[in-house]
Amino acid sequence: MRVKVVLHSVLRERLPREARGRAELDLPAGSSVADAVRELGIAFRVTAAVNRQLEPDAQRVLAAGDELELFPPAGGG
């Protein structure tokens, strides 16, 4: 299945510059948010949104055509 991926902030560096933080990812049916994050080679915790809704459950199963947005951890204090 194919999902749209939008990477924000420093995560954009995971894709070629001309992609401007956007890509499509082919995943096996039944793949989760966590599976997509691993497929992108991201080894740290991120905040995810699926179809513009924050998704706290990394085990949420994605569907073909979903848009997955990933945000790096926020820092500060």
PyMOL Python script that loads the backbone (N, CA, C, O; Angstrom):
from pymol import cmd

cmd.read_pdbstr("""\
ATOM      1  N   MET A   1       0.850  -1.173   0.000  1.00  0.00           N
ATOM      2  CA  MET A   1       0.000   0.000   0.000  1.00  0.00           C
ATOM      3  C   MET A   1       0.890   1.229   0.000  1.00  0.00           C
ATOM      4  O   MET A   1       2.042   1.183   0.432  1.00  0.00           O
ATOM      5  N   ARG A   2       0.347   2.302  -0.481  1.00  0.00           N
ATOM      6  CA  ARG A   2       1.118   3.542  -0.589  1.00  0.00           C
ATOM      7  C   ARG A   2       0.510   4.599   0.326  1.00  0.00           C
ATOM      8  O   ARG A   2      -0.700   4.825   0.308  1.00  0.00           O
ATOM      9  N   VAL A   3       1.367   5.252   1.134  1.00  0.00           N
ATOM     10  CA  VAL A   3       0.933   6.353   1.991  1.00  0.00           C
ATOM     11  C   VAL A   3       1.750   7.588   1.654  1.00  0.00           C
ATOM     12  O   VAL A   3       2.900   7.489   1.225  1.00  0.00           O
ATOM     13  N   LYS A   4       1.150   8.743   1.850  1.00  0.00           N
ATOM     14  CA  LYS A   4       1.854  10.008   1.667  1.00  0.00           C
ATOM     15  C   LYS A   4       2.552  10.336   2.972  1.00  0.00           C
ATOM     16  O   LYS A   4       1.995  10.131   4.051  1.00  0.00           O
ATOM     17  N   VAL A   5       3.770  10.845   2.874  1.00  0.00           N
ATOM     18  CA  VAL A   5       4.553  11.200   4.055  1.00  0.00           C
ATOM     19  C   VAL A   5       4.974  12.656   3.950  1.00  0.00           C
ATOM     20  O   VAL A   5       5.443  13.109   2.906  1.00  0.00           O
ATOM     21  N   VAL A   6       4.799  13.380   5.048  1.00  0.00           N
ATOM     22  CA  VAL A   6       5.261  14.763   5.134  1.00  0.00           C
ATOM     23  C   VAL A   6       6.168  14.845   6.360  1.00  0.00           C
ATOM     24  O   VAL A   6       5.737  14.586   7.484  1.00  0.00           O
ATOM     25  N   LEU A   7       7.418  15.205   6.128  1.00  0.00           N
ATOM     26  CA  LEU A   7       8.389  15.339   7.218  1.00  0.00           C
ATOM     27  C   LEU A   7       8.599  16.823   7.514  1.00  0.00           C
ATOM     28  O   LEU A   7       8.776  17.632   6.603  1.00  0.00           O
ATOM     29  N   HIS A   8       8.575  17.160   8.787  1.00  0.00           N
ATOM     30  CA  HIS A   8       8.713  18.550   9.203  1.00  0.00           C
ATOM     31  C   HIS A   8      10.068  18.793   9.864  1.00  0.00           C
ATOM     32  O   HIS A   8      10.692  17.883  10.411  1.00  0.00           O
ATOM     33  N   SER A   9      10.496  20.043   9.796  1.00  0.00           N
ATOM     34  CA  SER A   9      11.715  20.525  10.463  1.00  0.00           C
ATOM     35  C   SER A   9      12.931  19.701  10.035  1.00  0.00           C
ATOM     36  O   SER A   9      13.111  19.440   8.846  1.00  0.00           O
ATOM     37  N   VAL A  10      13.758  19.295  10.985  1.00  0.00           N
ATOM     38  CA  VAL A  10      15.004  18.595  10.652  1.00  0.00           C
ATOM     39  C   VAL A  10      14.768  17.224  10.035  1.00  0.00           C
ATOM     40  O   VAL A  10      15.675  16.665   9.419  1.00  0.00           O
ATOM     41  N   LEU A  11      13.568  16.671  10.189  1.00  0.00           N
ATOM     42  CA  LEU A  11      13.275  15.370   9.578  1.00  0.00           C
ATOM     43  C   LEU A  11      13.293  15.450   8.057  1.00  0.00           C
ATOM     44  O   LEU A  11      13.499  14.442   7.381  1.00  0.00           O
ATOM     45  N   ARG A  12      13.076  16.648   7.519  1.00  0.00           N
ATOM     46  CA  ARG A  12      13.083  16.824   6.061  1.00  0.00           C
ATOM     47  C   ARG A  12      14.406  16.385   5.450  1.00  0.00           C
ATOM     48  O   ARG A  12      14.462  16.017   4.277  1.00  0.00           O
ATOM     49  N   GLU A  13      15.463  16.422   6.241  1.00  0.00           N
ATOM     50  CA  GLU A  13      16.785  16.035   5.750  1.00  0.00           C
ATOM     51  C   GLU A  13      16.857  14.549   5.387  1.00  0.00           C
ATOM     52  O   GLU A  13      17.821  14.121   4.752  1.00  0.00           O
ATOM     53  N   ARG A  14      15.876  13.776   5.770  1.00  0.00           N
ATOM     54  CA  ARG A  14      15.840  12.348   5.438  1.00  0.00           C
ATOM     55  C   ARG A  14      15.497  12.110   3.974  1.00  0.00           C
ATOM     56  O   ARG A  14      15.685  11.010   3.454  1.00  0.00           O
ATOM     57  N   LEU A  15      14.995  13.142   3.316  1.00  0.00           N
ATOM     58  CA  LEU A  15      14.597  13.028   1.917  1.00  0.00           C
ATOM     59  C   LEU A  15      15.467  13.938   1.059  1.00  0.00           C
ATOM     60  O   LEU A  15      16.083  14.870   1.576  1.00  0.00           O
ATOM     61  N   PRO A  16      15.526  13.681  -0.229  1.00  0.00           N
ATOM     62  CA  PRO A  16      16.270  14.584  -1.105  1.00  0.00           C
ATOM     63  C   PRO A  16      15.718  16.009  -1.009  1.00  0.00           C
ATOM     64  O   PRO A  16      14.517  16.202  -0.822  1.00  0.00           O
ATOM     65  N   ARG A  17      16.585  16.983  -1.134  1.00  0.00           N
ATOM     66  CA  ARG A  17      16.199  18.391  -0.996  1.00  0.00           C
ATOM     67  C   ARG A  17      15.017  18.762  -1.891  1.00  0.00           C
ATOM     68  O   ARG A  17      14.112  19.481  -1.469  1.00  0.00           O
ATOM     69  N   GLU A  18      15.033  18.265  -3.127  1.00  0.00           N
ATOM     70  CA  GLU A  18      13.971  18.625  -4.063  1.00  0.00           C
ATOM     71  C   GLU A  18      12.602  18.048  -3.668  1.00  0.00           C
ATOM     72  O   GLU A  18      11.579  18.479  -4.200  1.00  0.00           O
ATOM     73  N   ALA A  19      12.574  17.095  -2.757  1.00  0.00           N
ATOM     74  CA  ALA A  19      11.303  16.524  -2.282  1.00  0.00           C
ATOM     75  C   ALA A  19      10.557  17.485  -1.366  1.00  0.00           C
ATOM     76  O   ALA A  19       9.348  17.362  -1.167  1.00  0.00           O
ATOM     77  N   ARG A  20      11.298  18.449  -0.807  1.00  0.00           N
ATOM     78  CA  ARG A  20      10.711  19.459   0.077  1.00  0.00           C
ATOM     79  C   ARG A  20       9.923  18.836   1.232  1.00  0.00           C
ATOM     80  O   ARG A  20       8.880  19.351   1.634  1.00  0.00           O
ATOM     81  N   GLY A  21      10.438  17.719   1.758  1.00  0.00           N
ATOM     82  CA  GLY A  21       9.822  17.085   2.918  1.00  0.00           C
ATOM     83  C   GLY A  21       8.624  16.208   2.608  1.00  0.00           C
ATOM     84  O   GLY A  21       7.941  15.748   3.523  1.00  0.00           O
ATOM     85  N   ARG A  22       8.359  15.969   1.337  1.00  0.00           N
ATOM     86  CA  ARG A  22       7.186  15.172   0.949  1.00  0.00           C
ATOM     87  C   ARG A  22       7.612  13.967   0.122  1.00  0.00           C
ATOM     88  O   ARG A  22       8.510  14.048  -0.716  1.00  0.00           O
ATOM     89  N   ALA A  23       6.941  12.846   0.383  1.00  0.00           N
ATOM     90  CA  ALA A  23       7.249  11.629  -0.368  1.00  0.00           C
ATOM     91  C   ALA A  23       6.053  10.687  -0.283  1.00  0.00           C
ATOM     92  O   ALA A  23       5.115  10.911   0.482  1.00  0.00           O
ATOM     93  N   GLU A  24       6.112   9.643  -1.076  1.00  0.00           N
ATOM     94  CA  GLU A  24       5.161   8.542  -0.963  1.00  0.00           C
ATOM     95  C   GLU A  24       5.963   7.318  -0.572  1.00  0.00           C
ATOM     96  O   GLU A  24       7.069   7.097  -1.064  1.00  0.00           O
ATOM     97  N   LEU A  25       5.392   6.532   0.312  1.00  0.00           N
ATOM     98  CA  LEU A  25       6.092   5.383   0.868  1.00  0.00           C
ATOM     99  C   LEU A  25       5.260   4.137   0.587  1.00  0.00           C
ATOM    100  O   LEU A  25       4.064   4.103   0.878  1.00  0.00           O
ATOM    101  N   ASP A  26       5.892   3.118   0.023  1.00  0.00           N
ATOM    102  CA  ASP A  26       5.231   1.831  -0.197  1.00  0.00           C
ATOM    103  C   ASP A  26       5.492   0.944   1.001  1.00  0.00           C
ATOM    104  O   ASP A  26       6.641   0.673   1.351  1.00  0.00           O
ATOM    105  N   LEU A  27       4.420   0.494   1.627  1.00  0.00           N
ATOM    106  CA  LEU A  27       4.501  -0.347   2.816  1.00  0.00           C
ATOM    107  C   LEU A  27       3.618  -1.574   2.628  1.00  0.00           C
ATOM    108  O   LEU A  27       2.658  -1.534   1.858  1.00  0.00           O
ATOM    109  N   PRO A  28       3.933  -2.664   3.326  1.00  0.00           N
ATOM    110  CA  PRO A  28       3.039  -3.823   3.282  1.00  0.00           C
ATOM    111  C   PRO A  28       1.690  -3.485   3.934  1.00  0.00           C
ATOM    112  O   PRO A  28       1.634  -2.682   4.866  1.00  0.00           O
ATOM    113  N   ALA A  29       0.627  -4.087   3.451  1.00  0.00           N
ATOM    114  CA  ALA A  29      -0.685  -3.900   4.066  1.00  0.00           C
ATOM    115  C   ALA A  29      -0.592  -4.252   5.550  1.00  0.00           C
ATOM    116  O   ALA A  29       0.093  -5.202   5.928  1.00  0.00           O
ATOM    117  N   GLY A  30      -1.281  -3.485   6.378  1.00  0.00           N
ATOM    118  CA  GLY A  30      -1.268  -3.729   7.820  1.00  0.00           C
ATOM    119  C   GLY A  30      -0.136  -3.036   8.547  1.00  0.00           C
ATOM    120  O   GLY A  30       0.036  -3.231   9.750  1.00  0.00           O
ATOM    121  N   SER A  31       0.646  -2.224   7.836  1.00  0.00           N
ATOM    122  CA  SER A  31       1.765  -1.514   8.470  1.00  0.00           C
ATOM    123  C   SER A  31       1.244  -0.409   9.386  1.00  0.00           C
ATOM    124  O   SER A  31       0.194   0.188   9.148  1.00  0.00           O
ATOM    125  N   SER A  32       2.012  -0.164  10.432  1.00  0.00           N
ATOM    126  CA  SER A  32       1.644   0.842  11.432  1.00  0.00           C
ATOM    127  C   SER A  32       2.468   2.115  11.252  1.00  0.00           C
ATOM    128  O   SER A  32       3.391   2.176  10.440  1.00  0.00           O
ATOM    129  N   VAL A  33       2.106   3.119  12.032  1.00  0.00           N
ATOM    130  CA  VAL A  33       2.896   4.352  12.075  1.00  0.00           C
ATOM    131  C   VAL A  33       4.343   4.009  12.425  1.00  0.00           C
ATOM    132  O   VAL A  33       5.268   4.515  11.790  1.00  0.00           O
ATOM    133  N   ALA A  34       4.545   3.160  13.421  1.00  0.00           N
ATOM    134  CA  ALA A  34       5.902   2.778  13.833  1.00  0.00           C
ATOM    135  C   ALA A  34       6.663   2.094  12.694  1.00  0.00           C
ATOM    136  O   ALA A  34       7.863   2.317  12.532  1.00  0.00           O
ATOM    137  N   ASP A  35       5.983   1.273  11.915  1.00  0.00           N
ATOM    138  CA  ASP A  35       6.632   0.619  10.776  1.00  0.00           C
ATOM    139  C   ASP A  35       7.109   1.652   9.755  1.00  0.00           C
ATOM    140  O   ASP A  35       8.209   1.538   9.215  1.00  0.00           O
ATOM    141  N   ALA A  36       6.277   2.656   9.497  1.00  0.00           N
ATOM    142  CA  ALA A  36       6.655   3.709   8.544  1.00  0.00           C
ATOM    143  C   ALA A  36       7.850   4.498   9.054  1.00  0.00           C
ATOM    144  O   ALA A  36       8.757   4.823   8.288  1.00  0.00           O
ATOM    145  N   VAL A  37       7.855   4.806  10.347  1.00  0.00           N
ATOM    146  CA  VAL A  37       8.974   5.545  10.944  1.00  0.00           C
ATOM    147  C   VAL A  37      10.264   4.741  10.793  1.00  0.00           C
ATOM    148  O   VAL A  37      11.303   5.295  10.432  1.00  0.00           O
ATOM    149  N   ARG A  38      10.202   3.447  11.067  1.00  0.00           N
ATOM    150  CA  ARG A  38      11.382   2.586  10.906  1.00  0.00           C
ATOM    151  C   ARG A  38      11.833   2.540   9.452  1.00  0.00           C
ATOM    152  O   ARG A  38      13.028   2.600   9.164  1.00  0.00           O
ATOM    153  N   GLU A  39      10.878   2.435   8.540  1.00  0.00           N
ATOM    154  CA  GLU A  39      11.197   2.377   7.104  1.00  0.00           C
ATOM    155  C   GLU A  39      11.938   3.634   6.648  1.00  0.00           C
ATOM    156  O   GLU A  39      12.768   3.583   5.741  1.00  0.00           O
ATOM    157  N   LEU A  40      11.627   4.758   7.287  1.00  0.00           N
ATOM    158  CA  LEU A  40      12.292   6.027   6.961  1.00  0.00           C
ATOM    159  C   LEU A  40      13.643   6.173   7.658  1.00  0.00           C
ATOM    160  O   LEU A  40      14.349   7.157   7.439  1.00  0.00           O
ATOM    161  N   GLY A  41      14.003   5.209   8.489  1.00  0.00           N
ATOM    162  CA  GLY A  41      15.298   5.240   9.167  1.00  0.00           C
ATOM    163  C   GLY A  41      15.358   6.211  10.325  1.00  0.00           C
ATOM    164  O   GLY A  41      16.436   6.680  10.689  1.00  0.00           O
ATOM    165  N   ILE A  42      14.217   6.516  10.904  1.00  0.00           N
ATOM    166  CA  ILE A  42      14.179   7.443  12.046  1.00  0.00           C
ATOM    167  C   ILE A  42      14.261   6.611  13.317  1.00  0.00           C
ATOM    168  O   ILE A  42      13.395   5.779  13.587  1.00  0.00           O
ATOM    169  N   ALA A  43      15.313   6.846  14.092  1.00  0.00           N
ATOM    170  CA  ALA A  43      15.583   6.010  15.256  1.00  0.00           C
ATOM    171  C   ALA A  43      15.244   6.685  16.584  1.00  0.00           C
ATOM    172  O   ALA A  43      15.618   6.188  17.646  1.00  0.00           O
ATOM    173  N   PHE A  44      14.545   7.807  16.529  1.00  0.00           N
ATOM    174  CA  PHE A  44      14.170   8.479  17.771  1.00  0.00           C
ATOM    175  C   PHE A  44      12.676   8.746  17.763  1.00  0.00           C
ATOM    176  O   PHE A  44      12.016   8.635  16.729  1.00  0.00           O
ATOM    177  N   ARG A  45      12.157   9.095  18.912  1.00  0.00           N
ATOM    178  CA  ARG A  45      10.717   9.317  19.052  1.00  0.00           C
ATOM    179  C   ARG A  45      10.282  10.564  18.281  1.00  0.00           C
ATOM    180  O   ARG A  45      10.945  11.600  18.324  1.00  0.00           O
ATOM    181  N   VAL A  46       9.170  10.445  17.586  1.00  0.00           N
ATOM    182  CA  VAL A  46       8.608  11.565  16.835  1.00  0.00           C
ATOM    183  C   VAL A  46       7.131  11.700  17.198  1.00  0.00           C
ATOM    184  O   VAL A  46       6.525  10.779  17.745  1.00  0.00           O
ATOM    185  N   THR A  47       6.571  12.850  16.887  1.00  0.00           N
ATOM    186  CA  THR A  47       5.135  13.058  17.004  1.00  0.00           C
ATOM    187  C   THR A  47       4.538  12.820  15.628  1.00  0.00           C
ATOM    188  O   THR A  47       5.068  13.293  14.622  1.00  0.00           O
ATOM    189  N   ALA A  48       3.434  12.086  15.587  1.00  0.00           N
ATOM    190  CA  ALA A  48       2.821  11.742  14.311  1.00  0.00           C
ATOM    191  C   ALA A  48       1.398  12.280  14.221  1.00  0.00           C
ATOM    192  O   ALA A  48       0.688  12.412  15.218  1.00  0.00           O
ATOM    193  N   ALA A  49       1.016  12.581  13.001  1.00  0.00           N
ATOM    194  CA  ALA A  49      -0.373  12.912  12.697  1.00  0.00           C
ATOM    195  C   ALA A  49      -0.770  12.094  11.470  1.00  0.00           C
ATOM    196  O   ALA A  49      -0.003  11.974  10.514  1.00  0.00           O
ATOM    197  N   VAL A  50      -1.960  11.542  11.512  1.00  0.00           N
ATOM    198  CA  VAL A  50      -2.487  10.784  10.379  1.00  0.00           C
ATOM    199  C   VAL A  50      -3.726  11.522   9.882  1.00  0.00           C
ATOM    200  O   VAL A  50      -4.680  11.747  10.626  1.00  0.00           O
ATOM    201  N   ASN A  51      -3.684  11.886   8.622  1.00  0.00           N
ATOM    202  CA  ASN A  51      -4.786  12.639   8.011  1.00  0.00           C
ATOM    203  C   ASN A  51      -5.136  13.887   8.839  1.00  0.00           C
ATOM    204  O   ASN A  51      -6.300  14.198   9.088  1.00  0.00           O
ATOM    205  N   ARG A  52      -4.068  14.580   9.249  1.00  0.00           N
ATOM    206  CA  ARG A  52      -4.146  15.857   9.965  1.00  0.00           C
ATOM    207  C   ARG A  52      -4.683  15.760  11.395  1.00  0.00           C
ATOM    208  O   ARG A  52      -5.062  16.774  11.980  1.00  0.00           O
ATOM    209  N   GLN A  53      -4.717  14.555  11.958  1.00  0.00           N
ATOM    210  CA  GLN A  53      -5.130  14.354  13.344  1.00  0.00           C
ATOM    211  C   GLN A  53      -3.951  13.760  14.108  1.00  0.00           C
ATOM    212  O   GLN A  53      -3.381  12.749  13.699  1.00  0.00           O
ATOM    213  N   LEU A  54      -3.588  14.405  15.231  1.00  0.00           N
ATOM    214  CA  LEU A  54      -2.490  13.855  16.024  1.00  0.00           C
ATOM    215  C   LEU A  54      -2.789  12.405  16.381  1.00  0.00           C
ATOM    216  O   LEU A  54      -3.916  12.056  16.731  1.00  0.00           O
ATOM    217  N   GLU A  55      -1.768  11.576  16.285  1.00  0.00           N
ATOM    218  CA  GLU A  55      -1.926  10.146  16.541  1.00  0.00           C
ATOM    219  C   GLU A  55      -0.932   9.708  17.613  1.00  0.00           C
ATOM    220  O   GLU A  55       0.247   9.516  17.312  1.00  0.00           O
ATOM    221  N   PRO A  56      -1.384   9.544  18.863  1.00  0.00           N
ATOM    222  CA  PRO A  56      -0.468   9.158  19.936  1.00  0.00           C
ATOM    223  C   PRO A  56      -0.076   7.675  19.907  1.00  0.00           C
ATOM    224  O   PRO A  56       0.904   7.284  20.541  1.00  0.00           O
ATOM    225  N   ASP A  57      -0.836   6.847  19.174  1.00  0.00           N
ATOM    226  CA  ASP A  57      -0.595   5.411  19.149  1.00  0.00           C
ATOM    227  C   ASP A  57       0.260   5.031  17.949  1.00  0.00           C
ATOM    228  O   ASP A  57      -0.222   5.006  16.816  1.00  0.00           O
ATOM    229  N   ALA A  58       1.533   4.736  18.203  1.00  0.00           N
ATOM    230  CA  ALA A  58       2.457   4.380  17.120  1.00  0.00           C
ATOM    231  C   ALA A  58       2.081   3.054  16.465  1.00  0.00           C
ATOM    232  O   ALA A  58       2.587   2.737  15.388  1.00  0.00           O
ATOM    233  N   GLN A  59       1.207   2.279  17.091  1.00  0.00           N
ATOM    234  CA  GLN A  59       0.789   0.996  16.520  1.00  0.00           C
ATOM    235  C   GLN A  59      -0.457   1.127  15.645  1.00  0.00           C
ATOM    236  O   GLN A  59      -0.969   0.128  15.139  1.00  0.00           O
ATOM    237  N   ARG A  60      -0.940   2.347  15.468  1.00  0.00           N
ATOM    238  CA  ARG A  60      -2.107   2.555  14.595  1.00  0.00           C
ATOM    239  C   ARG A  60      -1.794   2.039  13.201  1.00  0.00           C
ATOM    240  O   ARG A  60      -0.748   2.355  12.634  1.00  0.00           O
ATOM    241  N   VAL A  61      -2.687   1.260  12.662  1.00  0.00           N
ATOM    242  CA  VAL A  61      -2.512   0.698  11.329  1.00  0.00           C
ATOM    243  C   VAL A  61      -2.894   1.758  10.290  1.00  0.00           C
ATOM    244  O   VAL A  61      -3.946   2.392  10.375  1.00  0.00           O
ATOM    245  N   LEU A  62      -2.018   1.922   9.326  1.00  0.00           N
ATOM    246  CA  LEU A  62      -2.247   2.873   8.241  1.00  0.00           C
ATOM    247  C   LEU A  62      -3.040   2.217   7.118  1.00  0.00           C
ATOM    248  O   LEU A  62      -3.016   0.998   6.953  1.00  0.00           O
ATOM    249  N   ALA A  63      -3.738   3.040   6.353  1.00  0.00           N
ATOM    250  CA  ALA A  63      -4.494   2.565   5.192  1.00  0.00           C
ATOM    251  C   ALA A  63      -3.915   3.212   3.938  1.00  0.00           C
ATOM    252  O   ALA A  63      -3.304   4.279   4.003  1.00  0.00           O
ATOM    253  N   ALA A  64      -4.110   2.566   2.816  1.00  0.00           N
ATOM    254  CA  ALA A  64      -3.650   3.129   1.548  1.00  0.00           C
ATOM    255  C   ALA A  64      -4.247   4.521   1.371  1.00  0.00           C
ATOM    256  O   ALA A  64      -5.441   4.731   1.580  1.00  0.00           O
ATOM    257  N   GLY A  65      -3.388   5.474   0.980  1.00  0.00           N
ATOM    258  CA  GLY A  65      -3.825   6.843   0.755  1.00  0.00           C
ATOM    259  C   GLY A  65      -3.765   7.741   1.976  1.00  0.00           C
ATOM    260  O   GLY A  65      -3.973   8.949   1.860  1.00  0.00           O
ATOM    261  N   ASP A  66      -3.483   7.175   3.153  1.00  0.00           N
ATOM    262  CA  ASP A  66      -3.336   8.012   4.353  1.00  0.00           C
ATOM    263  C   ASP A  66      -2.191   8.994   4.165  1.00  0.00           C
ATOM    264  O   ASP A  66      -1.248   8.732   3.419  1.00  0.00           O
ATOM    265  N   GLU A  67      -2.286  10.128   4.851  1.00  0.00           N
ATOM    266  CA  GLU A  67      -1.180  11.083   4.896  1.00  0.00           C
ATOM    267  C   GLU A  67      -0.598  11.044   6.298  1.00  0.00           C
ATOM    268  O   GLU A  67      -1.288  11.325   7.278  1.00  0.00           O
ATOM    269  N   LEU A  68       0.673  10.695   6.383  1.00  0.00           N
ATOM    270  CA  LEU A  68       1.384  10.609   7.651  1.00  0.00           C
ATOM    271  C   LEU A  68       2.337  11.786   7.766  1.00  0.00           C
ATOM    272  O   LEU A  68       3.243  11.943   6.949  1.00  0.00           O
ATOM    273  N   GLU A  69       2.131  12.606   8.778  1.00  0.00           N
ATOM    274  CA  GLU A  69       3.039  13.726   9.040  1.00  0.00           C
ATOM    275  C   GLU A  69       3.869  13.380  10.277  1.00  0.00           C
ATOM    276  O   GLU A  69       3.351  12.876  11.273  1.00  0.00           O
ATOM    277  N   LEU A  70       5.157  13.660  10.187  1.00  0.00           N
ATOM    278  CA  LEU A  70       6.060  13.385  11.304  1.00  0.00           C
ATOM    279  C   LEU A  70       6.775  14.657  11.726  1.00  0.00           C
ATOM    280  O   LEU A  70       7.283  15.415  10.900  1.00  0.00           O
ATOM    281  N   PHE A  71       6.801  14.871  13.049  1.00  0.00           N
ATOM    282  CA  PHE A  71       7.417  16.059  13.647  1.00  0.00           C
ATOM    283  C   PHE A  71       8.510  15.593  14.608  1.00  0.00           C
ATOM    284  O   PHE A  71       8.327  14.604  15.316  1.00  0.00           O
ATOM    285  N   PRO A  72       9.649  16.299  14.638  1.00  0.00           N
ATOM    286  CA  PRO A  72      10.706  15.934  15.590  1.00  0.00           C
ATOM    287  C   PRO A  72      10.269  16.289  17.011  1.00  0.00           C
ATOM    288  O   PRO A  72       9.311  17.036  17.210  1.00  0.00           O
ATOM    289  N   PRO A  73      10.987  15.742  17.995  1.00  0.00           N
ATOM    290  CA  PRO A  73      10.662  16.070  19.384  1.00  0.00           C
ATOM    291  C   PRO A  73      10.838  17.563  19.636  1.00  0.00           C
ATOM    292  O   PRO A  73      11.750  18.191  19.098  1.00  0.00           O
ATOM    293  N   ALA A  74       9.973  18.111  20.441  1.00  0.00           N
ATOM    294  CA  ALA A  74      10.087  19.540  20.802  1.00  0.00           C
ATOM    295  C   ALA A  74      11.015  19.647  22.006  1.00  0.00           C
ATOM    296  O   ALA A  74      11.002  18.792  22.892  1.00  0.00           O
ATOM    297  N   GLY A  75      11.805  20.685  22.026  1.00  0.00           N
ATOM    298  CA  GLY A  75      12.709  20.921  23.146  1.00  0.00           C
ATOM    299  C   GLY A  75      12.403  22.253  23.798  1.00  0.00           C
ATOM    300  O   GLY A  75      11.548  23.012  23.340  1.00  0.00           O
ATOM    301  N   GLY A  76      13.093  22.508  24.834  1.00  0.00           N
ATOM    302  CA  GLY A  76      12.904  23.790  25.501  1.00  0.00           C
ATOM    303  C   GLY A  76      12.414  23.613  26.911  1.00  0.00           C
ATOM    304  O   GLY A  76      12.331  22.500  27.432  1.00  0.00           O
ATOM    305  N   GLY A  77      12.099  24.707  27.506  1.00  0.00           N
ATOM    306  CA  GLY A  77      11.670  24.571  28.888  1.00  0.00           C
ATOM    307  C   GLY A  77      11.075  25.785  29.428  1.00  0.00           C
ATOM    308  O   GLY A  77      10.668  25.810  30.589  1.00  0.00           O
TER     309      GLY A  77
END
""", "prot")
cmd.dss("prot")
cmd.show_as("cartoon", "prot")
cmd.util.cbc("prot")
cmd.orient("prot")
